[in-house]
Amino acid sequence: MDQLGVRLSPSVLAYCDELKPELGVSSTADVMREIVSQLQNWFDLPGYMAERLQQEMAARRLNIIEYVQEALAQRYDALRDERRERRR
């Protein structure tokens, strides 16, 4: 990702590492490729949903990379909290 000038937050990388077994891959890069492939689905969204996504990103002043990182970090935090709850 450095070649593209994109830096990933530690929480995103941790989330990617956690997803490796679930996705059946062995590297963080493979998980990132899967995530990027999911972005294609965003471009296939019906117009009204794509517009809503764009408005949310604009309101929060996030570009698409920042938005994806934030969404992944939130998902990682939710999974981590869920696992903590199960252990109790």
C-alpha positions as CSV (number, residue, x, y, z in Angstrom):
1,M,0.0,0.0,0.0
2,D,3.0,2.3,0.5
3,Q,3.5,2.2,-3.3
4,L,0.1,3.8,-3.7
5,G,0.8,6.4,-1.0
6,V,-1.8,4.8,1.3
7,R,-1.0,4.3,5.0
8,L,-3.3,2.0,7.0
9,S,-4.0,2.5,10.7
10,P,-2.9,-0.2,13.1
11,S,-6.5,-1.1,13.9
12,V,-7.2,-1.8,10.2
13,L,-4.1,-4.0,10.0
14,A,-5.1,-5.8,13.2
15,Y,-8.6,-6.3,11.8
16,C,-7.1,-7.7,8.6
17,D,-4.9,-10.1,10.6
18,E,-7.9,-11.3,12.5
19,L,-9.9,-12.0,9.3
20,K,-7.1,-14.2,7.8
21,P,-8.5,-17.5,9.1
22,E,-12.1,-16.5,8.4
23,L,-11.3,-15.8,4.8
24,G,-8.9,-18.8,4.5
25,V,-5.9,-16.7,3.5
26,S,-2.4,-16.5,5.0
27,S,-1.4,-12.9,4.4
28,T,-2.7,-9.4,5.4
29,A,-2.2,-8.4,1.7
30,D,-4.7,-11.1,0.7
31,V,-7.2,-9.8,3.1
32,M,-6.7,-6.3,1.8
33,R,-7.3,-7.6,-1.8
34,E,-10.6,-9.1,-0.6
35,I,-11.6,-5.8,1.0
36,V,-10.7,-3.8,-2.2
37,S,-12.7,-6.3,-4.2
38,Q,-15.7,-5.6,-2.0
39,L,-15.4,-1.9,-2.9
40,Q,-16.5,-2.9,-6.4
41,N,-19.9,-3.6,-4.8
42,W,-20.2,0.0,-3.8
43,F,-19.9,1.1,-7.4
44,D,-22.8,-1.3,-8.3
45,L,-25.1,0.2,-5.7
46,P,-28.4,1.6,-6.8
47,G,-28.2,5.4,-7.4
48,Y,-30.0,6.4,-4.2
49,M,-27.8,4.2,-2.0
50,A,-24.6,5.5,-3.6
51,E,-25.7,9.0,-3.2
52,R,-26.4,8.4,0.5
53,L,-22.9,6.9,0.9
54,Q,-21.4,9.9,-0.8
55,Q,-23.3,12.4,1.3
56,E,-22.2,10.6,4.5
57,M,-18.6,10.7,3.5
58,A,-18.9,14.4,2.6
59,A,-20.6,15.2,5.8
60,R,-17.8,13.5,7.8
61,R,-15.1,15.0,5.5
62,L,-13.7,11.5,4.6
63,N,-12.4,10.3,1.3
64,I,-13.2,6.7,0.3
65,I,-9.9,5.3,1.8
66,E,-10.5,7.0,5.1
67,Y,-14.2,5.9,5.1
68,V,-13.2,2.3,4.5
69,Q,-10.5,2.4,7.2
70,E,-13.0,3.8,9.7
71,A,-15.6,1.3,8.8
72,L,-13.1,-1.6,9.2
73,A,-11.8,-0.2,12.5
74,Q,-15.3,0.1,13.9
75,R,-16.1,-3.5,12.8
76,Y,-12.8,-4.7,14.4
77,D,-13.7,-2.9,17.7
78,A,-17.2,-4.4,17.7
79,L,-15.8,-7.9,17.1
80,R,-13.2,-7.4,19.9
81,D,-15.9,-6.2,22.3
82,E,-18.1,-9.1,21.4
83,R,-15.4,-11.6,22.1
84,R,-14.6,-9.9,25.5
85,E,-18.3,-10.3,26.4
86,R,-18.3,-14.0,25.5
87,R,-15.3,-14.6,27.8
88,R,-17.1,-13.1,30.8
